[in-house]
Amino acid sequence: MALESGAPRESFRLGMLIYDTRYRSYTIQIFVLMLLMLGVAWLLDNTVRNLASLGKDFSFAFLWNTSGYDISQRPIEYDSTMTHGRAAFVGLLNTIILAIMACVLATVVGVIAGVLRLSNNWIVARLMTVYVEVFRNIPTLLWILIFGAIMTEAMPAPRAFRGDDATASMLLWESIAVTNRGVYVPAILFELDLGVLHLGPVSPSLNWLLVLVVLIASVYANKRLVDHATRVQNATGIRPKTWWKSILILLGPVAVVFLLLGAHLEYPELRGFNFSGGVHMRNSLIAMWLGLGIYTGAFIAEVVRGGILAISKGQTEAAFALGMQPGKTMRLVILPQALRVIIPPMISQYLNITKNTSLGLAVGYMDLRSTLGGITINQTGRELEGMMLMMLIYLSISLIISGLMNVYNNRVKLKER
């Protein structure tokens, strides 16, 4: 006697796409995707038709036209005879440089202020509270304008550094000059020049590429050393001392490369009516850096404070019971655990800094917004193409920052065993 192995399978019907839960979710997703594609197609078609009615087409060929304008702060070679694409790339580099500088300053200021706001010293804690409440409740643009005015009006002119009756002096053993025309700092030069590597729009120095490669290799080697020390600690309960090895690994190879390449410092010198030599950081860059960094540092301070308060007080008491000093307790016990709470909102603050670099137009800082989204659009009349390209670039930078910070967040988060 033959036995049935199961109920006969029901044949597929179109009604199952709506009433059967096995297919309904796919039906809804496909329907929404089709509506989205139709909406995008309509938007593109409407845009092309409107441009045609105005006698315009959709093209990025303007990027290869001569720009005809100068850029004051330029990290790579550029002049007014180069293309709009080159000008946009210089603006992009200025945006990235400013974003990195501001993120570093905001992180340092925010972490220090967040920790000190929890200090048992009443005066220190209240001073940090005043800093946080004052800076985060005044718009960013106002702080940028304030720091710009301070750099322009309160700093001495270059002639104040001249002669025996000088009223101003350089800082750090006559190496840094702070003037109303900007800040001049020493530049690193090499006696041995390895040349440049031509990579289309940029031609990076092979000297600095070698330094970067050696630095990355040193960081990787130090990571292997720390991982080995962690494995030894997990196996024996005793962690070997690695601090002096880490210093040698991180600094030794780079120092050797600098020595072999004949690295030396070029100090700024007053010649004529202005300083020459070294690296010139204009007031617009300094104003943007201080404005964005200190303003965002107030928000990061609250993020750090909240992350620390999220850690059980028993962790601190246990560390004190083991004889650990308050400084080591904060650095080795509290902050590493608080990172899993701190990192996600920190990502948002870094993204805000990157997007707020577009405020550089207010103080004359030539970033991506001022070049591609400003002068280039005004000269070429390509508003749609310029804005779309600028939005795509900002989106790409933001996604890269989010991706890198999420990778780091996954490394520090608690892992179940």
N, C-alpha and C positions, 0 to 999 in steps of 0.2 A: 504494500500500500504506500503510495507516494504522499509525502507530507509537504504542505506549502511552507516555504522558508520565510514568508512574510506577506504583508498586505500588498496588493498590486499597486504599483506606482501610478499616481494620478497624472494624466496627460496635461501638458502645458496649455493654458488658455490665456488670452490677452488680459482678461479681467484679473488674473493673478498679479499683474504688474501694480495694481492698486490695492487689492484686498488681501493679498498674501504678504505676510510680514517678511518672508524670505526675499522678496523682490522689491518691496515698496521703497526701501531706503535708496536702492540703486536708481529707481525710477525718479525719485525726487532729485537726487544729485545730478542725473543726466539732464533733467528738465531745467534746473537752475543753471547748469553750465551752458546749455543752449541759449537761455535768456541772456546770460552774461556775454556770450559771444555775439549775439545779435545786437546787444547794446553797444559793445565796442565797435562793431562794424558800422552801425548807424552813426556813432560819434565820429569815426574816421571819415566816413563818406560826407557827413555834414561839414566837417572841417575842410576837406579838400574842395568842396563846392563853394564854401564861403571864401576861401583863399582865391579860387579861380575867379569869382565875381569881383574881387579886389585887384585882379591882375597879378596875383602872386602864385608861386608854386611852393612845394614843400621840398627843401633841399638843404643839405649841410655843406654845400660847396663854399659858403662864405668863410669857413674855417681856414681855407687856403689862401684867402685874400690878405693883402698887406694890412696890418693893424693900424699903423700911423700914430700910435700913442705910446708914451713911456710908462714904465712901472718903477716906482721908487724903490721898493723893497723886493729884490729879485735874487733868489738863491741860486739860479743858473743864469747862463749868458742869455741876454735878451736886449733888443733895441727896437725902435719904432719901425724899422724896415722889415721885421719878421711878421709872421702870419698871426691871424686871430687865434688859430689853434695853439700856437706857441704861447701867446699871451694868456689864453685860458689855462694852459698847463702851468705857467708860472703862478697864476692865481690859485690853482689847485694846490701847488706845493706850499704856498703861503698859508692856505687854509689848514693843511695838514700840520705844518710846523707850529702854527699858533694853537691848534687843538691839542697837540702833544704837550706843549709847554704849559698850557692852562690846566690840562688834566693832572699833570705832575704837581703843579703848585696847589691846585684844589685838594688833591689827595693828601699832601703833606699837611697843609693848613687844617683841613677837615679832621684828619685823624688826631692831630695834636689838640685841636679845640674840643673835639668830642670826648677825648679822654680827660682833659683838664676840667671839663664842665662837671665831671663826676668827682672832682677832687674834694677831699675833706677840708681843704683850705677855703674858707668862706669867700675871701677876696678874689682868689683865682677863679673859683667857680662862677662868681657873679660877673667878673670881667668877661669870661667866655660867653656867658648868657647875653651880656650887652652886645658883644660882637655878633652873635648869631641873630639876635632880634633886629639889630640895626641894619645889617647887610642884607638879610634875606627879605626885608620888607620895603626896600627901595629898589626900583627897577634897575636892571642890568645896565641899560643905556646910560642912566644918570651916573653910575659909578665909572663907566668908561670915559664919559665926558669929564668927570671930576679928575680922574688920574691923568687924562690928557692935558687938562688945564694946569695941573701941578707940574707936569714934566715940561710944559712950554713956558709957563710964567715964573715958576719958583726956582727952577734950576739955573745955574750960572751960565753965561755965554762963554764960548771958547776963549775969548780975549781975557776972561777973568783968571785964566790959568797962566798967563804970560808974565814973564819978568820977575824981578825981585819983589815987587809990590803986588804980587798976585793975591787975589782975594779968595781963590778957590784952589783946591789941590786934588790930585788924583788919589784913588783909593787902592788899598791892598798893594803896598810897596810900589806906588806909581805905575800901576798896571791897568786900572779901570778909570775911565773919565765919564762922569755923569754931567751932561750939559743940556741946554735947552734945545739942542739939535739932535739929541739922541744919546745913547750909551755906547761907548767904545770899549771893547774888551779885546784881550789878546787873541790872536789867531794862530793855529798850529800849521806850520809849514814844514816841508821835507826837503832835505838837500838832495836826496836821490829820488828822481821822478820816474815812475814806472810807466807813465803815459796815461791814456784814457781808453775807455771801452765804449765804442760807438753803438748806442742802442736806440736808434731812431731819434726821438725828440730829446733824449738826454745822453750825456757823455760822462758817466761817473769816473772819478779818478781811480785808477787801479791801486794806488796807495791805500785809499780809504776802503776799497773793496777787500784788500788783503787784511786790513785791520778788522773789518767786520767778520770775515770768514774765521779768523783766528779767535775773535771774541765769541762767536757762536760755538766753535769747537771747545773753547774753554768752559763755557756754560754747560755744555753737554757732558764734558768730563767731570765737572763738579757735581752734576746731578747723579752720575754713576757713583761717585764717591759717597754722596749722602745716602743714596739707596743702599749701598753696601753697609754703611754704618747702621742704618735702620734694620737691616736683616740681622746683623750681629747683635743689636740690642734686643730684637725679638727672640733670638735664640739663647742668649746668655743673660739678658737683663742688664747688661752693662754697655753703655754707648761709648765707643772709642772717640777720642778727641779728634776733631776734623777741622777746627777753625783755622789753624795755621796752614793746613794743606789746602783748604779752600782759597785762602788768600793767595798762596803761591800759584794755584791752578788758574784763578781768575785774572790775576794781575801780571804774573810772570811772563807768559807768552806774549801778551800785548806789549809789555815793556820791552821785551827783546825785539819785537817788530819795529817799535818806535825807534829803538837804538840803532838798528841796522839801517833804517831809512833816513837816519840823521834828522829826527824830528826836533824842532825848536820853536820857540814862541816869537811871534812878531808883535811887539807892543805898539799901541797907538802913540803917536807923537804929534805935538802941536807944530804945524807948519803953515805959516801964513796966517790966514784968518780962520782955520779950522783944523781939526785933527785928521790925520791920515794914518793908514796902516791898521792892522787888527781887523776886527769885525764890527761893523756899524749897525746897531739895532736902533731903528728910528723910534721917535716918540709914539707914533701910531701903534707900533708893535708892542711897546712897553705898556701903553695905556690899555690895549686890548688884553694883554697877558695878565696884568694886575686886576683889571676890572672883572674879567671872566673867572680868573682863578680864585680871588678872594671872595667874590660873590657866591660862586658855587661851593666854595669851601664851607660856607655857613650851612648849606643844605647837607653836605656830606658829614659835617659835625653832628647833626641830628641823626643821620643814618647810623653813624658809628655809636653814638650814645644809645640809641634804641637797640642795636645789636648787642652791646655790652649788657644792658639791663635785661635782655632776653636770656642770659646765662644764669643758671641757678646760683644763688649766693653761697650755696654749699661748696661750689667749686673753689671759690676764694678762701673760704674757711679751711677747706682741706689743704690747700696750698700753704696757708699760713701755719697750719698744724705741722706740716713737714719742714718748717723753718725757711720757707722761701720769702724773699723780700718782695714788697709791693710791686716794684718795677718788673722783676722777673715773673711775678704772678700774672701781671697784665700781659706781658710779652709772650710768655710760654704757655699759659693756661687759658686765659680769658679770650684774648683776641683770636687765636686759632679757631676756637669754637664759635666765636661770634661771626666769623667770616661767612658762614653759611646763611646768616641772616643779613649781613651787610652787602654782599656782592650783588644780589638782584636789583635793589634800588640804586646801587652805585652805577649800574649799567645805564639807567635812565639819566643820571647826572652827567655821565660822559657823553651821551648822545645830545643832551641839552647844550653842553659846551660846544660840541662840533657844529650844531646848527646855529648857535648864537654867534659864531665867528662871522656870520653874514652882517652883523652890526658894525663891522669894520669900516663900512662906508661913512659912518658918522664922524670918524677921526682921520679919514684918508688912508686907511690901510687897504692895500690893493689885494684883496683875496678873490676867491672865485666869484662871489656876488658882484664885486666891483668891476672885474674884468669882463668875464663872459656875460654875466647878468646885468651889466651896466653899460660900459662904454661900447663894447662890441655890439650889443643889441641896438643901441642908439645910432651907431654908425651904419649898420647893415640893414636895419629894419626887420630882422629875423627874430621877432619876439617869440613866436611859438617854438621854433627850433631851439633857440637859446634857452628858454625856460624849461623845455622838455629835457634838454641835455643837462642842464644844471640840476634839475630834480632827480634825474637818473644818477648823477654823480653823488649827490648828497645821500640818496637812498643806498647806493653801493657802500659808501663809507660807513654809514650807520649799521648796515648789515654785517660788515666786517668787524666792527667794534663789538656788536652783540655776539657774533660767533666766537670771537676770541675770549670775551669775558665769560660766555657760557661754558667754554672748554675749561677755563680756570675754575668756574663755579662747580663743575662736575668733579674736579680734583679735590676740592676742599670740603665737599658736602659729606655728611655722615653716610657710611656704607654699612648696610645690614650684613650680618654674618650668619 
